Amino acid sequence: MRINVQVKLGSKKESVERQSDGSLIVRVNAPPVEGRANERIIELLSDYFDSPKSKISLIQGAKSKKKVFEVL
């Protein structure tokens, strides 16, 4: 399944929130340097979907605040 994600960087509290349209808002405190924020987003999505990190991949938006992830 493909998930649209909007990222909020620099949050004090990390969280994953589902929107009414089915997309997610992910708040992370990791900096967007060398892919650290993307790695942290995958960790948070792994916990949210109770799926291993290896089953979650970034499909689109590596350097954007709007991303598409695939969860197998």
PyMOL Python script that loads the backbone (N, CA, C, O; Angstrom):
from pymol import cmd

cmd.read_pdbstr("""\
ATOM      1  N   MET A   1       0.847  -1.173   0.000  1.00  0.00           N
ATOM      2  CA  MET A   1       0.000   0.000   0.000  1.00  0.00           C
ATOM      3  C   MET A   1       0.888   1.230   0.000  1.00  0.00           C
ATOM      4  O   MET A   1       1.933   1.255   0.650  1.00  0.00           O
ATOM      5  N   ARG A   2       0.469   2.244  -0.729  1.00  0.00           N
ATOM      6  CA  ARG A   2       1.216   3.504  -0.789  1.00  0.00           C
ATOM      7  C   ARG A   2       0.570   4.519   0.139  1.00  0.00           C
ATOM      8  O   ARG A   2      -0.653   4.649   0.188  1.00  0.00           O
ATOM      9  N   ILE A   3       1.408   5.232   0.870  1.00  0.00           N
ATOM     10  CA  ILE A   3       0.959   6.195   1.856  1.00  0.00           C
ATOM     11  C   ILE A   3       1.536   7.560   1.529  1.00  0.00           C
ATOM     12  O   ILE A   3       2.748   7.697   1.358  1.00  0.00           O
ATOM     13  N   ASN A   4       0.680   8.576   1.440  1.00  0.00           N
ATOM     14  CA  ASN A   4       1.136   9.960   1.300  1.00  0.00           C
ATOM     15  C   ASN A   4       1.443  10.500   2.685  1.00  0.00           C
ATOM     16  O   ASN A   4       0.641  10.365   3.610  1.00  0.00           O
ATOM     17  N   VAL A   5       2.614  11.113   2.818  1.00  0.00           N
ATOM     18  CA  VAL A   5       3.075  11.598   4.116  1.00  0.00           C
ATOM     19  C   VAL A   5       3.499  13.056   3.986  1.00  0.00           C
ATOM     20  O   VAL A   5       4.237  13.427   3.074  1.00  0.00           O
ATOM     21  N   GLN A   6       3.016  13.867   4.914  1.00  0.00           N
ATOM     22  CA  GLN A   6       3.497  15.241   5.026  1.00  0.00           C
ATOM     23  C   GLN A   6       4.369  15.296   6.274  1.00  0.00           C
ATOM     24  O   GLN A   6       3.956  14.857   7.348  1.00  0.00           O
ATOM     25  N   VAL A   7       5.573  15.835   6.130  1.00  0.00           N
ATOM     26  CA  VAL A   7       6.554  15.822   7.210  1.00  0.00           C
ATOM     27  C   VAL A   7       6.635  17.193   7.865  1.00  0.00           C
ATOM     28  O   VAL A   7       6.685  18.217   7.184  1.00  0.00           O
ATOM     29  N   LYS A   8       6.648  17.201   9.186  1.00  0.00           N
ATOM     30  CA  LYS A   8       6.879  18.410   9.983  1.00  0.00           C
ATOM     31  C   LYS A   8       8.197  18.205  10.722  1.00  0.00           C
ATOM     32  O   LYS A   8       8.292  17.359  11.611  1.00  0.00           O
ATOM     33  N   LEU A   9       9.202  18.973  10.353  1.00  0.00           N
ATOM     34  CA  LEU A   9      10.538  18.835  10.942  1.00  0.00           C
ATOM     35  C   LEU A   9      10.694  19.699  12.188  1.00  0.00           C
ATOM     36  O   LEU A   9       9.992  20.696  12.354  1.00  0.00           O
ATOM     37  N   GLY A  10      11.606  19.316  13.049  1.00  0.00           N
ATOM     38  CA  GLY A  10      11.932  20.110  14.229  1.00  0.00           C
ATOM     39  C   GLY A  10      10.888  20.071  15.323  1.00  0.00           C
ATOM     40  O   GLY A  10      10.837  20.985  16.146  1.00  0.00           O
ATOM     41  N   SER A  11      10.057  19.048  15.361  1.00  0.00           N
ATOM     42  CA  SER A  11       9.027  18.950  16.396  1.00  0.00           C
ATOM     43  C   SER A  11       9.635  18.514  17.726  1.00  0.00           C
ATOM     44  O   SER A  11      10.584  17.731  17.757  1.00  0.00           O
ATOM     45  N   LYS A  12       9.090  19.021  18.805  1.00  0.00           N
ATOM     46  CA  LYS A  12       9.550  18.596  20.127  1.00  0.00           C
ATOM     47  C   LYS A  12       9.089  17.175  20.418  1.00  0.00           C
ATOM     48  O   LYS A  12       9.814  16.390  21.029  1.00  0.00           O
ATOM     49  N   LYS A  13       7.865  16.846  19.971  1.00  0.00           N
ATOM     50  CA  LYS A  13       7.303  15.520  20.194  1.00  0.00           C
ATOM     51  C   LYS A  13       7.096  14.837  18.851  1.00  0.00           C
ATOM     52  O   LYS A  13       6.430  15.378  17.968  1.00  0.00           O
ATOM     53  N   GLU A  14       7.668  13.647  18.700  1.00  0.00           N
ATOM     54  CA  GLU A  14       7.495  12.900  17.461  1.00  0.00           C
ATOM     55  C   GLU A  14       6.159  12.172  17.484  1.00  0.00           C
ATOM     56  O   GLU A  14       5.754  11.626  18.510  1.00  0.00           O
ATOM     57  N   SER A  15       5.478  12.171  16.336  1.00  0.00           N
ATOM     58  CA  SER A  15       4.183  11.509  16.267  1.00  0.00           C
ATOM     59  C   SER A  15       3.803  11.204  14.827  1.00  0.00           C
ATOM     60  O   SER A  15       4.378  11.740  13.879  1.00  0.00           O
ATOM     61  N   VAL A  16       2.810  10.318  14.693  1.00  0.00           N
ATOM     62  CA  VAL A  16       2.205   9.996  13.405  1.00  0.00           C
ATOM     63  C   VAL A  16       0.705  10.194  13.564  1.00  0.00           C
ATOM     64  O   VAL A  16       0.088   9.615  14.458  1.00  0.00           O
ATOM     65  N   GLU A  17       0.122  11.014  12.697  1.00  0.00           N
ATOM     66  CA  GLU A  17      -1.320  11.306  12.772  1.00  0.00           C
ATOM     67  C   GLU A  17      -1.969  11.015  11.436  1.00  0.00           C
ATOM     68  O   GLU A  17      -1.469  11.442  10.395  1.00  0.00           O
ATOM     69  N   ARG A  18      -3.072  10.297  11.456  1.00  0.00           N
ATOM     70  CA  ARG A  18      -3.826  10.010  10.236  1.00  0.00           C
ATOM     71  C   ARG A  18      -4.795  11.153   9.957  1.00  0.00           C
ATOM     72  O   ARG A  18      -5.482  11.626  10.862  1.00  0.00           O
ATOM     73  N   GLN A  19      -4.846  11.588   8.714  1.00  0.00           N
ATOM     74  CA  GLN A  19      -5.755  12.636   8.276  1.00  0.00           C
ATOM     75  C   GLN A  19      -7.037  12.003   7.733  1.00  0.00           C
ATOM     76  O   GLN A  19      -7.072  10.802   7.466  1.00  0.00           O
ATOM     77  N   SER A  20      -8.074  12.798   7.572  1.00  0.00           N
ATOM     78  CA  SER A  20      -9.354  12.279   7.089  1.00  0.00           C
ATOM     79  C   SER A  20      -9.270  11.754   5.656  1.00  0.00           C
ATOM     80  O   SER A  20     -10.068  10.902   5.266  1.00  0.00           O
ATOM     81  N   ASP A  21      -8.318  12.248   4.870  1.00  0.00           N
ATOM     82  CA  ASP A  21      -8.172  11.779   3.488  1.00  0.00           C
ATOM     83  C   ASP A  21      -7.298  10.522   3.378  1.00  0.00           C
ATOM     84  O   ASP A  21      -7.047  10.052   2.269  1.00  0.00           O
ATOM     85  N   GLY A  22      -6.837   9.976   4.492  1.00  0.00           N
ATOM     86  CA  GLY A  22      -6.034   8.767   4.497  1.00  0.00           C
ATOM     87  C   GLY A  22      -4.535   9.011   4.511  1.00  0.00           C
ATOM     88  O   GLY A  22      -3.758   8.075   4.699  1.00  0.00           O
ATOM     89  N   SER A  23      -4.121  10.248   4.315  1.00  0.00           N
ATOM     90  CA  SER A  23      -2.695  10.563   4.367  1.00  0.00           C
ATOM     91  C   SER A  23      -2.248  10.674   5.829  1.00  0.00           C
ATOM     92  O   SER A  23      -3.068  10.648   6.747  1.00  0.00           O
ATOM     93  N   LEU A  24      -0.946  10.796   6.022  1.00  0.00           N
ATOM     94  CA  LEU A  24      -0.401  10.892   7.371  1.00  0.00           C
ATOM     95  C   LEU A  24       0.407  12.170   7.526  1.00  0.00           C
ATOM     96  O   LEU A  24       1.018  12.651   6.572  1.00  0.00           O
ATOM     97  N   ILE A  25       0.405  12.713   8.732  1.00  0.00           N
ATOM     98  CA  ILE A  25       1.328  13.778   9.108  1.00  0.00           C
ATOM     99  C   ILE A  25       2.298  13.159  10.101  1.00  0.00           C
ATOM    100  O   ILE A  25       1.896  12.612  11.128  1.00  0.00           O
ATOM    101  N   VAL A  26       3.583  13.256   9.778  1.00  0.00           N
ATOM    102  CA  VAL A  26       4.626  12.691  10.647  1.00  0.00           C
ATOM    103  C   VAL A  26       5.471  13.834  11.164  1.00  0.00           C
ATOM    104  O   VAL A  26       6.035  14.608  10.390  1.00  0.00           O
ATOM    105  N   ARG A  27       5.553  13.934  12.481  1.00  0.00           N
ATOM    106  CA  ARG A  27       6.372  14.961  13.124  1.00  0.00           C
ATOM    107  C   ARG A  27       7.645  14.302  13.640  1.00  0.00           C
ATOM    108  O   ARG A  27       7.595  13.326  14.388  1.00  0.00           O
ATOM    109  N   VAL A  28       8.792  14.854  13.228  1.00  0.00           N
ATOM    110  CA  VAL A  28      10.089  14.303  13.648  1.00  0.00           C
ATOM    111  C   VAL A  28      10.982  15.417  14.163  1.00  0.00           C
ATOM    112  O   VAL A  28      10.830  16.579  13.786  1.00  0.00           O
ATOM    113  N   ASN A  29      11.916  15.046  15.032  1.00  0.00           N
ATOM    114  CA  ASN A  29      12.876  16.029  15.517  1.00  0.00           C
ATOM    115  C   ASN A  29      14.253  15.831  14.897  1.00  0.00           C
ATOM    116  O   ASN A  29      15.174  16.593  15.189  1.00  0.00           O
ATOM    117  N   ALA A  30      14.408  14.818  14.043  1.00  0.00           N
ATOM    118  CA  ALA A  30      15.692  14.569  13.377  1.00  0.00           C
ATOM    119  C   ALA A  30      15.932  15.631  12.311  1.00  0.00           C
ATOM    120  O   ALA A  30      14.992  16.072  11.648  1.00  0.00           O
ATOM    121  N   PRO A  31      17.183  16.042  12.145  1.00  0.00           N
ATOM    122  CA  PRO A  31      17.489  17.053  11.128  1.00  0.00           C
ATOM    123  C   PRO A  31      17.449  16.457   9.725  1.00  0.00           C
ATOM    124  O   PRO A  31      17.721  15.270   9.546  1.00  0.00           O
ATOM    125  N   PRO A  32      17.112  17.273   8.734  1.00  0.00           N
ATOM    126  CA  PRO A  32      17.069  16.774   7.351  1.00  0.00           C
ATOM    127  C   PRO A  32      18.460  16.760   6.707  1.00  0.00           C
ATOM    128  O   PRO A  32      18.661  17.319   5.629  1.00  0.00           O
ATOM    129  N   VAL A  33      19.395  16.127   7.372  1.00  0.00           N
ATOM    130  CA  VAL A  33      20.777  16.084   6.908  1.00  0.00           C
ATOM    131  C   VAL A  33      21.157  14.625   6.645  1.00  0.00           C
ATOM    132  O   VAL A  33      20.963  13.758   7.497  1.00  0.00           O
ATOM    133  N   GLU A  34      21.696  14.373   5.462  1.00  0.00           N
ATOM    134  CA  GLU A  34      22.177  13.043   5.081  1.00  0.00           C
ATOM    135  C   GLU A  34      21.103  11.966   5.262  1.00  0.00           C
ATOM    136  O   GLU A  34      21.430  10.825   5.589  1.00  0.00           O
ATOM    137  N   GLY A  35      19.846  12.305   5.058  1.00  0.00           N
ATOM    138  CA  GLY A  35      18.763  11.327   5.115  1.00  0.00           C
ATOM    139  C   GLY A  35      18.344  10.889   6.501  1.00  0.00           C
ATOM    140  O   GLY A  35      17.586   9.930   6.643  1.00  0.00           O
ATOM    141  N   ARG A  36      18.830  11.583   7.542  1.00  0.00           N
ATOM    142  CA  ARG A  36      18.475  11.185   8.916  1.00  0.00           C
ATOM    143  C   ARG A  36      16.985  11.314   9.185  1.00  0.00           C
ATOM    144  O   ARG A  36      16.401  10.460   9.851  1.00  0.00           O
ATOM    145  N   ALA A  37      16.362  12.373   8.674  1.00  0.00           N
ATOM    146  CA  ALA A  37      14.926  12.553   8.896  1.00  0.00           C
ATOM    147  C   ALA A  37      14.142  11.441   8.200  1.00  0.00           C
ATOM    148  O   ALA A  37      13.181  10.919   8.766  1.00  0.00           O
ATOM    149  N   ASN A  38      14.536  11.076   6.992  1.00  0.00           N
ATOM    150  CA  ASN A  38      13.850   9.995   6.281  1.00  0.00           C
ATOM    151  C   ASN A  38      13.992   8.671   7.019  1.00  0.00           C
ATOM    152  O   ASN A  38      13.039   7.895   7.085  1.00  0.00           O
ATOM    153  N   GLU A  39      15.162   8.407   7.571  1.00  0.00           N
ATOM    154  CA  GLU A  39      15.367   7.187   8.351  1.00  0.00           C
ATOM    155  C   GLU A  39      14.464   7.173   9.582  1.00  0.00           C
ATOM    156  O   GLU A  39      13.879   6.145   9.923  1.00  0.00           O
ATOM    157  N   ARG A  40      14.358   8.322  10.242  1.00  0.00           N
ATOM    158  CA  ARG A  40      13.511   8.407  11.441  1.00  0.00           C
ATOM    159  C   ARG A  40      12.041   8.250  11.076  1.00  0.00           C
ATOM    160  O   ARG A  40      11.282   7.637  11.827  1.00  0.00           O
ATOM    161  N   ILE A  41      11.629   8.796   9.932  1.00  0.00           N
ATOM    162  CA  ILE A  41      10.244   8.630   9.479  1.00  0.00           C
ATOM    163  C   ILE A  41       9.938   7.155   9.257  1.00  0.00           C
ATOM    164  O   ILE A  41       8.870   6.678   9.641  1.00  0.00           O
ATOM    165  N   ILE A  42      10.866   6.430   8.640  1.00  0.00           N
ATOM    166  CA  ILE A  42      10.663   4.993   8.420  1.00  0.00           C
ATOM    167  C   ILE A  42      10.548   4.265   9.755  1.00  0.00           C
ATOM    168  O   ILE A  42       9.733   3.351   9.882  1.00  0.00           O
ATOM    169  N   GLU A  43      11.341   4.646  10.749  1.00  0.00           N
ATOM    170  CA  GLU A  43      11.233   4.026  12.076  1.00  0.00           C
ATOM    171  C   GLU A  43       9.861   4.286  12.701  1.00  0.00           C
ATOM    172  O   GLU A  43       9.251   3.380  13.269  1.00  0.00           O
ATOM    173  N   LEU A  44       9.380   5.527  12.595  1.00  0.00           N
ATOM    174  CA  LEU A  44       8.073   5.861  13.160  1.00  0.00           C
ATOM    175  C   LEU A  44       6.948   5.136  12.424  1.00  0.00           C
ATOM    176  O   LEU A  44       6.005   4.656  13.053  1.00  0.00           O
ATOM    177  N   LEU A  45       7.040   5.054  11.099  1.00  0.00           N
ATOM    178  CA  LEU A  45       6.026   4.330  10.331  1.00  0.00           C
ATOM    179  C   LEU A  45       6.058   2.841  10.648  1.00  0.00           C
ATOM    180  O   LEU A  45       5.018   2.182  10.661  1.00  0.00           O
ATOM    181  N   SER A  46       7.248   2.312  10.904  1.00  0.00           N
ATOM    182  CA  SER A  46       7.378   0.914  11.286  1.00  0.00           C
ATOM    183  C   SER A  46       6.620   0.628  12.575  1.00  0.00           C
ATOM    184  O   SER A  46       5.923  -0.381  12.680  1.00  0.00           O
ATOM    185  N   ASP A  47       6.757   1.512  13.552  1.00  0.00           N
ATOM    186  CA  ASP A  47       6.011   1.355  14.808  1.00  0.00           C
ATOM    187  C   ASP A  47       4.518   1.537  14.585  1.00  0.00           C
ATOM    188  O   ASP A  47       3.712   0.788  15.137  1.00  0.00           O
ATOM    189  N   TYR A  48       4.144   2.519  13.787  1.00  0.00           N
ATOM    190  CA  TYR A  48       2.728   2.833  13.555  1.00  0.00           C
ATOM    191  C   TYR A  48       2.001   1.679  12.873  1.00  0.00           C
ATOM    192  O   TYR A  48       0.886   1.331  13.260  1.00  0.00           O
ATOM    193  N   PHE A  49       2.633   1.082  11.853  1.00  0.00           N
ATOM    194  CA  PHE A  49       2.002  -0.003  11.104  1.00  0.00           C
ATOM    195  C   PHE A  49       2.362  -1.380  11.653  1.00  0.00           C
ATOM    196  O   PHE A  49       1.888  -2.390  11.131  1.00  0.00           O
ATOM    197  N   ASP A  50       3.187  -1.440  12.690  1.00  0.00           N
ATOM    198  CA  ASP A  50       3.642  -2.699  13.283  1.00  0.00           C
ATOM    199  C   ASP A  50       4.226  -3.609  12.202  1.00  0.00           C
ATOM    200  O   ASP A  50       3.867  -4.779  12.070  1.00  0.00           O
ATOM    201  N   SER A  51       5.140  -3.018  11.441  1.00  0.00           N
ATOM    202  CA  SER A  51       5.764  -3.701  10.320  1.00  0.00           C
ATOM    203  C   SER A  51       7.275  -3.484  10.414  1.00  0.00           C
ATOM    204  O   SER A  51       7.715  -2.437  10.889  1.00  0.00           O
ATOM    205  N   PRO A  52       8.074  -4.455   9.969  1.00  0.00           N
ATOM    206  CA  PRO A  52       9.527  -4.243  10.020  1.00  0.00           C
ATOM    207  C   PRO A  52       9.970  -3.108   9.094  1.00  0.00           C
ATOM    208  O   PRO A  52       9.344  -2.852   8.066  1.00  0.00           O
ATOM    209  N   LYS A  53      11.051  -2.438   9.472  1.00  0.00           N
ATOM    210  CA  LYS A  53      11.564  -1.316   8.679  1.00  0.00           C
ATOM    211  C   LYS A  53      11.919  -1.741   7.267  1.00  0.00           C
ATOM    212  O   LYS A  53      11.826  -0.939   6.338  1.00  0.00           O
ATOM    213  N   SER A  54      12.324  -2.985   7.090  1.00  0.00           N
ATOM    214  CA  SER A  54      12.709  -3.469   5.764  1.00  0.00           C
ATOM    215  C   SER A  54      11.522  -3.541   4.806  1.00  0.00           C
ATOM    216  O   SER A  54      11.718  -3.634   3.594  1.00  0.00           O
ATOM    217  N   LYS A  55      10.313  -3.501   5.321  1.00  0.00           N
ATOM    218  CA  LYS A  55       9.102  -3.558   4.486  1.00  0.00           C
ATOM    219  C   LYS A  55       8.573  -2.182   4.130  1.00  0.00           C
ATOM    220  O   LYS A  55       7.534  -2.076   3.479  1.00  0.00           O
ATOM    221  N   ILE A  56       9.264  -1.116   4.543  1.00  0.00           N
ATOM    222  CA  ILE A  56       8.833   0.260   4.273  1.00  0.00           C
ATOM    223  C   ILE A  56       9.908   0.938   3.436  1.00  0.00           C
ATOM    224  O   ILE A  56      11.085   0.939   3.799  1.00  0.00           O
ATOM    225  N   SER A  57       9.491   1.516   2.310  1.00  0.00           N
ATOM    226  CA  SER A  57      10.472   2.183   1.452  1.00  0.00           C
ATOM    227  C   SER A  57       9.933   3.524   0.967  1.00  0.00           C
ATOM    228  O   SER A  57       8.730   3.704   0.779  1.00  0.00           O
ATOM    229  N   LEU A  58      10.848   4.446   0.773  1.00  0.00           N
ATOM    230  CA  LEU A  58      10.533   5.778   0.265  1.00  0.00           C
ATOM    231  C   LEU A  58      10.454   5.695  -1.248  1.00  0.00           C
ATOM    232  O   LEU A  58      11.424   5.312  -1.901  1.00  0.00           O
ATOM    233  N   ILE A  59       9.310   6.050  -1.809  1.00  0.00           N
ATOM    234  CA  ILE A  59       9.084   5.956  -3.249  1.00  0.00           C
ATOM    235  C   ILE A  59       9.337   7.297  -3.927  1.00  0.00           C
ATOM    236  O   ILE A  59       9.930   7.354  -5.004  1.00  0.00           O
ATOM    237  N   GLN A  60       8.883   8.376  -3.292  1.00  0.00           N
ATOM    238  CA  GLN A  60       8.950   9.693  -3.922  1.00  0.00           C
ATOM    239  C   GLN A  60       9.119  10.767  -2.854  1.00  0.00           C
ATOM    240  O   GLN A  60       8.559  10.650  -1.764  1.00  0.00           O
ATOM    241  N   GLY A  61       9.893  11.819  -3.160  1.00  0.00           N
ATOM    242  CA  GLY A  61      10.015  12.969  -2.282  1.00  0.00           C
ATOM    243  C   GLY A  61      11.151  12.910  -1.284  1.00  0.00           C
ATOM    244  O   GLY A  61      10.986  13.352  -0.147  1.00  0.00           O
ATOM    245  N   ALA A  62      12.283  12.388  -1.666  1.00  0.00           N
ATOM    246  CA  ALA A  62      13.412  12.245  -0.739  1.00  0.00           C
ATOM    247  C   ALA A  62      13.845  13.571  -0.139  1.00  0.00           C
ATOM    248  O   ALA A  62      14.299  13.609   1.005  1.00  0.00           O
ATOM    249  N   LYS A  63      13.714  14.663  -0.893  1.00  0.00           N
ATOM    250  CA  LYS A  63      14.130  15.973  -0.390  1.00  0.00           C
ATOM    251  C   LYS A  63      12.960  16.926  -0.245  1.00  0.00           C
ATOM    252  O   LYS A  63      13.150  18.142  -0.231  1.00  0.00           O
ATOM    253  N   SER A  64      11.766  16.395  -0.137  1.00  0.00           N
ATOM    254  CA  SER A  64      10.557  17.206  -0.046  1.00  0.00           C
ATOM    255  C   SER A  64       9.859  16.950   1.287  1.00  0.00           C
ATOM    256  O   SER A  64      10.114  15.942   1.946  1.00  0.00           O
ATOM    257  N   LYS A  65       8.981  17.866   1.675  1.00  0.00           N
ATOM    258  CA  LYS A  65       8.187  17.659   2.888  1.00  0.00           C
ATOM    259  C   LYS A  65       6.976  16.785   2.599  1.00  0.00           C
ATOM    260  O   LYS A  65       6.350  16.271   3.525  1.00  0.00           O
ATOM    261  N   LYS A  66       6.640  16.612   1.332  1.00  0.00           N
ATOM    262  CA  LYS A  66       5.563  15.702   0.930  1.00  0.00           C
ATOM    263  C   LYS A  66       6.202  14.483   0.294  1.00  0.00           C
ATOM    264  O   LYS A  66       6.893  14.584  -0.720  1.00  0.00           O
ATOM    265  N   LYS A  67       5.961  13.332   0.901  1.00  0.00           N
ATOM    266  CA  LYS A  67       6.618  12.096   0.493  1.00  0.00           C
ATOM    267  C   LYS A  67       5.594  11.012   0.246  1.00  0.00           C
ATOM    268  O   LYS A  67       4.453  11.100   0.700  1.00  0.00           O
ATOM    269  N   VAL A  68       6.015   9.983  -0.482  1.00  0.00           N
ATOM    270  CA  VAL A  68       5.200   8.796  -0.697  1.00  0.00           C
ATOM    271  C   VAL A  68       6.028   7.599  -0.250  1.00  0.00           C
ATOM    272  O   VAL A  68       7.147   7.389  -0.716  1.00  0.00           O
ATOM    273  N   PHE A  69       5.459   6.823   0.659  1.00  0.00           N
ATOM    274  CA  PHE A  69       6.106   5.604   1.154  1.00  0.00           C
ATOM    275  C   PHE A  69       5.279   4.405   0.736  1.00  0.00           C
ATOM    276  O   PHE A  69       4.060   4.491   0.593  1.00  0.00           O
ATOM    277  N   GLU A  70       5.964   3.279   0.542  1.00  0.00           N
ATOM    278  CA  GLU A  70       5.271   2.028   0.268  1.00  0.00           C
ATOM    279  C   GLU A  70       5.483   1.109   1.451  1.00  0.00           C
ATOM    280  O   GLU A  70       6.608   0.899   1.904  1.00  0.00           O
ATOM    281  N   VAL A  71       4.374   0.558   1.949  1.00  0.00           N
ATOM    282  CA  VAL A  71       4.416  -0.384   3.066  1.00  0.00           C
ATOM    283  C   VAL A  71       3.953  -1.731   2.529  1.00  0.00           C
ATOM    284  O   VAL A  71       2.826  -1.870   2.053  1.00  0.00           O
ATOM    285  N   LEU A  72       4.833  -2.713   2.611  1.00  0.00           N
ATOM    286  CA  LEU A  72       4.494  -4.062   2.102  1.00  0.00           C
ATOM    287  C   LEU A  72       3.885  -4.898   3.175  1.00  0.00           C
ATOM    288  O   LEU A  72       3.538  -6.054   2.934  1.00  0.00           O
TER     289      LEU A  72
END
""", "prot")
cmd.dss("prot")
cmd.show_as("cartoon", "prot")
cmd.util.cbc("prot")
cmd.orient("prot")
